[in-house]
Amino acid sequence: MSRKSLAGRIARSPRGAICALLLIALVLCAIFAPWIAPYDYAAQKLSMANTPPSAAHWLGTDEFGRDLLSRIIQGARTSLSVSVLSIALSVLMGATLGAAAGYFGGVFDKIVTVFVDLTWSFPEILLALILIAILGPGLHSTAIAIAIAYLAQFTRLTRAQVMALKGELFVDAAVTAGARPGRVLFLHLLPNAMTPVIVAGMLATGDAIVLEATLGFFGLGAQPPVPSWGAMMSSGTAQIFIAPWIIIFPGLVIATAVIAINVFGDALIEALDIRRPLRDG
Amino acid sequence: MLRFAIRRLAMLVPVFLAVSLVIFMIIHLVPGDPLEHLIQVGSSPEQRAQMIARYGLDQPLLVQYGRWLAKVVTGDFGDAIVMRQPVSQLIAENMPHSLALGGTALFFSTVVGIVTGVLAASFRDSLFDQAVMGFILLGSTLPSFWLALLMILMFAVQFEWFPVSGARTWDALVLPALTIGIGGTALIARVTRAAMVEISQRDFVRVLQAKGVPFWRIQLRHILQQAMLPVMTILGLRIGWILGGAVTVEYVFARPGLGSLLITGLGQRDYPLVQGCLLMLAIAVMLGTLIGDLAQAALDPRLREAMGAR
């Protein structure tokens, strides 16, 4: 399947295309944050504290008079990079674990399966909180906590994919031709098994944004003055009666990002025709 | 059924041991001397010696774990460092609030979720169905703490219908339960709808239609009955998620409960408190999953036999 035809198939669902554009815009915002943001995200101006949205400050200001729009744009950097990196890490670890377990079987597979079953029934937020308890608050621990919280999902999915493909003829052919297990696994099996895993990873990035925001809201993620969408709202709860915009706008951005990821992911699943492995995995 | 229940309960023992081991290890995995995390700054040498004896910090790890576990199963989690109270007492005070919230939210999501799912499936592709699908997307993606804040803004600040926070009166339960319930409702409505749609395409439904059985009788008496099976599966698997939502929501509404106690403990680095809360929450999730499994087995004899035969 060529790239062009995939893009074409996604574009056939207008909702998917619109969401793809939204996501690209958000990522660009995160990358070029310092140039796009109208104000310095950390510049305090106490005389302007808690002012409602106006022509000068489109989304209003927070309790220190900092421009909310600039902080949201800068926060996109923190929130998006933490979520994307942690899920990438999670997919990498999960795919390796799951592929090895599915391909080699035996005791190693048993151990991996027990670990997956154990973490599977626990909500991600609880797993993340256990890890934060060990690692201490901060952005690094948040990223690691999110990566481990989603590890079971990707391990399970990759394992199921590899198990399903293991019996295929092309794998037998490779083994007969004398390919070593590592080569069979990484060159033959994984490329064919990864599509649903990567799409699941993309969908999980949406959940990771919410998880990052939740941990940030608890004060366990980004530490001040670094803005992240969740941490911004945390300080906003004290002003909920006088400056509700501090809570409304960052939340709206999170909601937009997460919904866009979900709708786009749905279009992608449709275009790639991989609903079945995702559901069964 | 009883044998199945006992067997299923026995399967939880190794899970409990593994989970409790991880939670026990927290205190040893945190960088620094475990002792420093167990006592207040400036404690006397006697207090230090007492802590070493209590946790057996001079013993091998496995022995320490055994001692800790033996205490924990009798309900002794040690003393919270900052709040200077036994952890078990704090948990006992907060637990009923969490149970009330989790139970109400679970009940609400199940009832409303199933009704919405049935209606959406019965009027498939109608405006109502599309609205439900939209709600499902919103309900399953929006961060629950933001929903909670919006609820406060709307119903507590703007309309002043319900209290902003706390748990002093019964109506303080409404907004938190609703917030958790929205996510749960979306989940259950989605599964109910999908199962109803799938089952309604089976042959026996066409036979019923041909026999002239009334529409709603087919929907409720025949299709819904079978659709309950996947709903129960998901409910069993995801009960933890619904209860986990309580952690976040309790904190936002400043409601007493295990979740807000845990967040407070994490913020204060009060490790005995964190360990106690995490263990209780983990047990809640495990029991929730167990109840889900039992409900599923009660509905589906095949599952009972498959499990009993093993």
Interface residues (C-beta under 8 A of the other chain):
Chain A: L118 S121 F122 P123 E124 I125 L126 L129 I130 I132 A133 I134 G136 P137 G206 V210 A213 T214 F217 F218 G219 L220 G230 M233 T237 I240 F241 P244 I247 I248 G251 I254 A255 V258 I259 N262 V263
Chain B: V15 A18 V19 V22 I23 M25 I26 L29 V30 P31 L137 L138 T141 L142 P143 S144 F145 W146 L149 L150 I152 L153 V157 L237 G240 W241 L243 G244 G245 V247 T248 Y251 V252 L262 I263 L266 G267 R269 Y271 V274 L278 L281 A282 V285 M286 T289
